[in-house]
Structure formats: structure tokens, C-alpha cells
Amino acid sequence: MPVEPVIPDSLRAHQPLVEQALHASLNLPKDPTLPLYRMMRYQLGWVDSAGEERNADTYRLLGALCLEASASLGGDPEQCAPSAAAIELLGESAAVHEDMQTAAQLRAGQDAVWWVWGPAQAINAGDGLYALARLSILDAPGGDAGTRLPATLAELDTAALEYYQGQFHDLQLQERVDVTEQQYMRMARGKYGALIGGALALGAVAAGADGATTLAFREAGVMMGVASLIATEERLFWGEGEETGRALNKSKLYPVVAALQHGTLAQKRALGGYYFKRVMEPGDLAGIRDVLEEAGARERTRTAKDEAMRGSIVALEQTALTVLQLDSWGEIVSALTGEAWA
């Protein structure tokens, strides 16, 4: 995820069940000793590249959000656990593929799967993780989960498809400077909102919610992802100690998009001078920041972030959640963005 959140207790409490469900999912293959599954366990942070167990302090945000959504609607955590594992596995599958697409050598403090085993085997691992995501749902035990199976798989596959659409747009926009806020939001809702939206929607389905409630939870999750992304991009330019990699790989960050759309011709040309360079350098960030501030991008960025944060709660207000529950979700949104919730 784009922000390392301060984890609320409500989400941290779900971690043991998510981890248990993930281990159950990795026990599904007929030949679990195949090295392919060691690659998957490595991606999940359970073993090192040699297969030796490691004690990684891994936080399962997507699974926890799935369980929290279900709990908000009176769902049974055990019934929801396979869905929580599924959305986590989808997230890891997407991460394996993205690391190859962006040539990222590190993921969560260790070498990326493709960097250790090569791109070809990493594709196998990424695709295998998504297959396990679906199997974790199909093999869910007992209860009335079977009647919800089509809806559950539909939400999982919708999240996957929308994520990859967003990833497509993100890569496409890297080569352009004529990017609008509308195009940015389309990318952000997919690449950064779809998985969180899927997590909340899967939780709602597991709790037996109707279609309108499930849709509202999905939209809330999408807007949480958008808000988290914009908050991260704001800190890239105006925060302290943030990772600058994404700012230098020509990704179109919201402050830059806002300046390109609303700035003067001179400001647009100045930004184009940086983004048309063959290779951007860390020293370029100070110059870009100056142009952004002149163009009023900082204020526009904060406004867009606040609107996305509020939008997530507005979506949840369309459901039967209580005021106290809405406040609890407000705290979660705050954690994801690093902002105080009012």
C-alpha cells in the first residue's frame, strides 16, 4: 500500500485470523513441497530464499479490512476468513507482477521474487497466488457460504480486473505530460483503490449484505485507497524522509497533475522540462516542488485528499451503520492517510 499506516487496534485484532486463513490456503496444493510454493511463502514473508523460516513483522491490511467490514455488518469472522485470505493473496499476486513491471528490486525489506528467481518463475508465482486466492474461497467450509459463492468470486475477480486496469493506466500515463485530474482519478481508483474496495466488498458479502450495501462498502474502500495515495504523494514533496522512487520514475503524481491542468503555460513548460528528461535525478525534486507551489498544487492536493477521505465515509453513510461505527471507520481512514479525523 502507498502509506505505512499507524494500525488501529480494531484492525490489529484481526491479524491472527488472517494469518491462520493464509496458512490454510497454502496447504491446498497437492504438492506443497514444490519450490514454487516456497516462492509464494517467501512473498508472504514466512521464509527466506533458502526456505528457512523467518520472523517477518508483516501486517495484513487487506485481510484485516475485509474482516472489519464483515464485523461491522454482524458477520461471522470464521465465515469471512477465506475471503480475507483471498484478498490478501490477490494483493500479493499483484505485488509480484508489479515488481517485475517496475523493475523494483526490493519488496517489504527483502529482494523481490523476480530478482531472486527470475521473471519467468516470478510470473508463475504471481499467477499461482491468484489461483490460491480463488481456491481459498471455493474450498471454504460449511455454513451458508455456498449460496454466496458467485457473489464472492465476482467481487474478487472484479477487484483483480480493476486493479490491472489501473496498473495499465499508470504505466501509460508515465509517458505523457498532458494528464488530467480525471485520468489520474481513473488510474488511482483502479490501481490503488480496487484492492481495498474489494476487501470491504468481500467482507460485506461474507456478512450476507444486500447488493446496495456491498456496493457502498466497495466504493468506500476505493476512496480510502485514493485518499491514501494522494496523502503519500503529498508527503513525497512536502513531507520528511519519504521514499522518492515513485516521484522519479515519471509516474504522474497528483500534485504534478494538478499543476499541469491548472498552472500557467510557463509552469507547465517547466514541469515538462523535468518529465521529458531521459532520467530524473533526486536533485530535480526541489525544482519540481518550487513549480508546484507556484501553481497552487499543494492546496489542490490537500483538498483532493480531504474530499477522498470524506467520500469514503459518505459512501458508508448510505448503509445501516451506526454513528459509532462510522466514527470507527473514520479512524481507519485517518490511519491510512496519516491524517487526524475530525
PLY file of the C-alpha trace (Angstrom):
ply
format ascii 1.0
element vertex 342
property float x
property float y
property float z
element edge 341
property int vertex1
property int vertex2
end_header
0.00 0.00 0.00
1.14 3.61 -0.58
1.16 4.58 3.11
2.57 2.73 6.12
-0.40 3.27 8.45
-0.48 3.58 12.21
-2.56 0.48 12.76
-5.81 0.95 14.73
-6.46 -1.69 17.38
-9.66 -2.69 15.58
-7.61 -3.87 12.58
-4.68 -5.26 14.52
-7.03 -7.59 16.38
-7.84 -9.36 13.09
-4.24 -10.30 12.27
-4.15 -13.79 13.85
-7.24 -14.98 11.97
-5.98 -13.57 8.65
-2.64 -15.31 9.14
-4.36 -18.57 10.04
-6.50 -18.39 6.91
-3.47 -17.67 4.74
-1.66 -20.74 6.08
-4.75 -22.81 5.33
-4.74 -21.51 1.76
-1.11 -22.51 1.24
-1.96 -26.04 2.40
-4.33 -26.56 -0.54
-1.90 -27.71 -3.30
-1.43 -31.43 -3.88
2.35 -31.00 -3.95
3.10 -28.27 -1.37
6.81 -29.20 -1.36
7.26 -27.92 -4.93
9.72 -24.97 -4.88
7.02 -22.84 -6.50
5.23 -22.72 -3.14
8.45 -21.73 -1.40
8.44 -18.68 -3.66
4.90 -17.91 -2.55
5.79 -18.34 1.13
8.76 -16.07 0.54
6.46 -13.41 -0.91
4.23 -13.74 2.15
7.23 -13.17 4.41
7.25 -16.62 6.05
10.59 -17.95 4.75
13.83 -16.68 3.26
15.02 -17.55 -0.23
16.52 -20.82 1.04
13.21 -21.86 2.59
14.26 -21.23 6.19
11.56 -19.76 8.42
11.84 -16.07 9.21
10.01 -13.88 11.69
8.82 -11.06 9.45
6.60 -8.49 11.11
4.12 -8.49 8.23
0.86 -6.59 8.53
-2.12 -7.91 6.53
-4.07 -4.73 5.80
-6.42 -6.08 3.13
-7.45 -9.13 5.13
-7.98 -7.05 8.26
-10.17 -4.58 6.38
-12.20 -7.47 4.97
-12.83 -8.88 8.44
-13.62 -5.43 9.85
-16.19 -4.80 7.13
-17.85 -8.13 7.87
-17.82 -7.46 11.61
-19.44 -4.05 11.04
-22.37 -5.85 9.44
-22.66 -8.58 12.07
-20.79 -11.23 10.09
-19.10 -14.35 11.47
-15.29 -13.91 11.37
-14.72 -17.61 10.68
-17.06 -17.46 7.68
-15.26 -14.39 6.38
-11.71 -15.70 6.91
-11.37 -17.41 3.47
-12.34 -14.12 1.80
-9.80 -12.27 3.93
-7.12 -14.71 2.80
-8.25 -14.42 -0.81
-7.92 -10.63 -0.99
-4.50 -10.83 0.68
-3.35 -13.41 -1.87
-4.66 -11.25 -4.70
-2.70 -8.31 -3.29
0.49 -10.39 -3.14
-0.09 -11.67 -6.67
-0.40 -8.09 -7.91
2.75 -7.11 -5.99
4.83 -9.86 -7.62
3.77 -8.70 -11.08
4.22 -5.01 -10.32
7.76 -5.54 -9.06
8.65 -7.03 -12.44
6.88 -4.28 -14.38
8.68 -1.53 -12.49
12.00 -3.41 -12.06
11.75 -2.94 -8.28
14.48 -4.98 -6.63
13.07 -4.85 -3.10
9.69 -5.62 -1.57
8.96 -5.33 2.16
12.64 -5.21 3.09
13.76 -8.24 1.09
14.71 -8.97 -2.51
11.72 -9.12 -4.85
10.67 -12.56 -6.08
11.70 -11.83 -9.69
15.10 -10.59 -8.52
15.77 -13.90 -6.73
14.20 -16.43 -9.13
13.94 -14.51 -12.39
10.96 -13.00 -14.23
9.68 -16.26 -15.73
9.33 -18.07 -12.42
8.00 -14.91 -10.77
5.14 -14.91 -13.28
4.36 -18.47 -12.19
4.40 -17.42 -8.53
2.20 -14.38 -9.12
-0.35 -16.33 -11.15
-0.26 -19.16 -8.62
-1.04 -16.79 -5.77
-4.16 -15.63 -7.58
-5.21 -19.24 -8.22
-4.85 -19.90 -4.50
-6.98 -16.82 -3.78
-9.85 -18.35 -5.72
-9.29 -21.80 -4.21
-9.40 -20.38 -0.70
-12.96 -19.25 -1.45
-14.02 -22.38 -3.33
-12.76 -24.60 -0.50
-14.39 -22.55 2.26
-16.03 -24.89 4.79
-19.71 -25.28 5.69
-22.34 -22.76 6.64
-24.37 -20.97 4.01
-21.22 -19.65 2.28
-22.08 -21.76 -0.75
-25.08 -19.58 -1.56
-22.77 -16.54 -1.64
-20.09 -18.19 -3.77
-20.94 -16.50 -7.10
-21.05 -13.05 -5.49
-17.81 -13.69 -3.59
-15.89 -14.80 -6.67
-17.36 -11.91 -8.66
-16.08 -9.39 -6.11
-12.62 -10.98 -6.10
-12.37 -11.03 -9.89
-13.76 -7.50 -10.18
-11.08 -6.25 -7.78
-8.39 -8.03 -9.82
-9.59 -6.69 -13.16
-9.98 -3.13 -11.89
-6.51 -3.26 -10.31
-4.89 -4.32 -13.58
-6.82 -1.67 -15.49
-5.41 0.88 -13.05
-1.91 -0.52 -13.46
-2.29 -0.24 -17.24
-3.30 3.42 -16.92
-0.42 4.14 -14.51
2.18 2.77 -16.93
0.51 4.54 -19.85
0.47 7.92 -18.10
4.19 7.74 -17.30
4.93 8.57 -20.93
2.64 11.60 -21.07
2.56 15.12 -19.65
-0.96 16.03 -20.84
-2.58 14.20 -17.94
-5.85 15.44 -16.46
-7.19 15.04 -12.93
-9.94 12.83 -14.36
-7.36 10.49 -15.90
-5.41 10.45 -12.65
-8.51 9.52 -10.66
-9.33 6.71 -13.07
-5.84 5.31 -12.50
-5.96 5.85 -8.73
-9.37 4.23 -8.28
-8.09 1.14 -10.08
-4.50 0.60 -9.03
-4.79 1.97 -5.50
-8.49 1.71 -4.73
-9.65 -1.58 -6.24
-7.98 -3.91 -3.75
-9.20 -2.02 -0.67
-12.62 -1.72 -2.30
-12.56 -5.45 -2.95
-11.59 -6.16 0.65
-14.57 -4.23 2.02
-16.96 -5.66 -0.56
-15.86 -9.23 0.19
-16.44 -8.59 3.89
-19.91 -7.28 3.16
-20.78 -10.32 1.02
-19.50 -12.67 3.73
-21.84 -10.96 6.20
-24.81 -11.53 3.88
-25.22 -7.88 2.90
-27.51 -6.90 0.06
-26.23 -5.54 -3.24
-26.63 -1.86 -2.35
-24.70 -2.27 0.91
-21.94 -4.24 -0.80
-21.64 -1.56 -3.46
-21.41 1.15 -0.80
-18.65 -0.70 1.04
-16.75 -1.22 -2.21
-16.96 2.50 -3.04
-15.83 3.39 0.48
-12.78 1.17 0.09
-11.93 2.62 -3.31
-11.99 6.15 -1.89
-9.83 5.04 1.05
-7.23 3.85 -1.45
-7.39 7.11 -3.39
-7.05 9.17 -0.21
-4.09 7.07 0.93
-2.36 7.52 -2.42
-2.80 11.29 -2.52
-1.58 11.56 1.07
1.57 9.65 0.14
2.18 11.82 -2.90
1.71 14.97 -0.87
4.41 13.79 1.52
6.77 12.97 -1.34
7.06 16.69 -1.98
6.22 18.26 1.37
6.94 15.57 3.96
10.07 14.28 5.62
12.00 11.10 4.93
9.63 9.75 2.27
10.78 7.29 -0.38
11.34 9.26 -3.60
11.43 6.38 -6.09
7.92 6.83 -7.42
8.46 10.58 -7.81
11.45 9.90 -10.06
10.10 7.11 -12.28
7.88 9.61 -14.16
4.65 8.43 -12.52
2.18 11.27 -12.66
1.58 12.21 -9.04
-1.49 14.23 -8.09
0.40 17.47 -7.27
2.05 17.32 -10.70
-1.22 16.55 -12.47
-2.94 19.45 -10.69
-0.18 21.84 -11.73
-0.25 20.61 -15.33
-4.00 21.13 -15.53
-4.31 24.45 -13.70
-0.87 26.06 -13.96
0.32 28.76 -16.35
1.96 27.93 -19.65
5.36 28.76 -18.16
4.76 26.44 -15.20
3.64 23.62 -17.49
6.76 24.06 -19.61
8.95 23.99 -16.52
7.42 20.71 -15.38
7.69 19.29 -18.88
11.39 20.06 -18.82
11.80 17.71 -15.88
9.48 14.96 -17.08
10.91 14.84 -20.60
14.39 14.18 -19.25
15.72 10.73 -20.05
16.46 10.11 -16.36
15.15 12.17 -13.47
17.50 12.73 -10.54
16.87 13.33 -6.80
18.06 16.91 -7.21
15.17 17.57 -9.58
12.62 17.27 -6.76
13.43 20.67 -5.27
12.88 22.38 -8.61
9.65 20.50 -9.22
8.45 21.41 -5.73
9.04 25.12 -6.42
6.95 24.96 -9.60
4.19 23.04 -7.81
3.94 25.63 -5.06
3.83 28.49 -7.56
0.99 26.72 -9.37
-1.06 26.24 -6.18
-0.74 22.46 -6.39
-0.17 21.98 -2.68
-3.58 23.44 -1.79
-5.30 21.47 -4.55
-3.63 18.28 -3.35
-4.82 18.74 0.22
-8.34 19.49 -0.99
-8.41 16.35 -3.17
-7.17 14.22 -0.29
-9.76 15.62 2.12
-12.52 15.03 -0.43
-11.46 11.41 -0.91
-11.34 10.84 2.85
-14.78 12.30 3.28
-16.06 10.42 0.24
-15.24 7.10 1.86
-17.41 7.92 4.87
-20.20 9.38 2.73
-20.39 6.02 0.96
-20.70 4.20 4.29
-23.39 6.65 5.41
-25.62 5.07 2.76
-25.69 1.86 4.83
-27.24 0.99 8.18
-24.03 1.54 10.16
-24.40 3.39 13.45
-22.76 6.70 14.24
-20.23 4.93 16.44
-19.38 2.52 13.63
-18.96 5.40 11.19
-16.62 7.10 13.66
-14.60 3.88 13.88
-14.26 3.78 10.10
-13.26 7.44 10.18
-10.37 6.48 12.44
-9.35 3.78 9.98
-9.38 6.30 7.12
-7.27 8.59 9.28
-4.76 5.81 9.87
-4.49 5.02 6.17
-3.74 8.63 5.29
-1.77 9.70 8.34
-4.30 12.47 8.98
-6.35 13.39 12.04
-10.03 12.54 11.72
-12.50 15.27 12.66
0 1
1 2
2 3
3 4
4 5
5 6
6 7
7 8
8 9
9 10
10 11
11 12
12 13
13 14
14 15
15 16
16 17
17 18
18 19
19 20
20 21
21 22
22 23
23 24
24 25
25 26
26 27
27 28
28 29
29 30
30 31
31 32
32 33
33 34
34 35
35 36
36 37
37 38
38 39
39 40
40 41
41 42
42 43
43 44
44 45
45 46
46 47
47 48
48 49
49 50
50 51
51 52
52 53
53 54
54 55
55 56
56 57
57 58
58 59
59 60
60 61
61 62
62 63
63 64
64 65
65 66
66 67
67 68
68 69
69 70
70 71
71 72
72 73
73 74
74 75
75 76
76 77
77 78
78 79
79 80
80 81
81 82
82 83
83 84
84 85
85 86
86 87
87 88
88 89
89 90
90 91
91 92
92 93
93 94
94 95
95 96
96 97
97 98
98 99
99 100
100 101
101 102
102 103
103 104
104 105
105 106
106 107
107 108
108 109
109 110
110 111
111 112
112 113
113 114
114 115
115 116
116 117
117 118
118 119
119 120
120 121
121 122
122 123
123 124
124 125
125 126
126 127
127 128
128 129
129 130
130 131
131 132
132 133
133 134
134 135
135 136
136 137
137 138
138 139
139 140
140 141
141 142
142 143
143 144
144 145
145 146
146 147
147 148
148 149
149 150
150 151
151 152
152 153
153 154
154 155
155 156
156 157
157 158
158 159
159 160
160 161
161 162
162 163
163 164
164 165
165 166
166 167
167 168
168 169
169 170
170 171
171 172
172 173
173 174
174 175
175 176
176 177
177 178
178 179
179 180
180 181
181 182
182 183
183 184
184 185
185 186
186 187
187 188
188 189
189 190
190 191
191 192
192 193
193 194
194 195
195 196
196 197
197 198
198 199
199 200
200 201
201 202
202 203
203 204
204 205
205 206
206 207
207 208
208 209
209 210
210 211
211 212
212 213
213 214
214 215
215 216
216 217
217 218
218 219
219 220
220 221
221 222
222 223
223 224
224 225
225 226
226 227
227 228
228 229
229 230
230 231
231 232
232 233
233 234
234 235
235 236
236 237
237 238
238 239
239 240
240 241
241 242
242 243
243 244
244 245
245 246
246 247
247 248
248 249
249 250
250 251
251 252
252 253
253 254
254 255
255 256
256 257
257 258
258 259
259 260
260 261
261 262
262 263
263 264
264 265
265 266
266 267
267 268
268 269
269 270
270 271
271 272
272 273
273 274
274 275
275 276
276 277
277 278
278 279
279 280
280 281
281 282
282 283
283 284
284 285
285 286
286 287
287 288
288 289
289 290
290 291
291 292
292 293
293 294
294 295
295 296
296 297
297 298
298 299
299 300
300 301
301 302
302 303
303 304
304 305
305 306
306 307
307 308
308 309
309 310
310 311
311 312
312 313
313 314
314 315
315 316
316 317
317 318
318 319
319 320
320 321
321 322
322 323
323 324
324 325
325 326
326 327
327 328
328 329
329 330
330 331
331 332
332 333
333 334
334 335
335 336
336 337
337 338
338 339
339 340
340 341
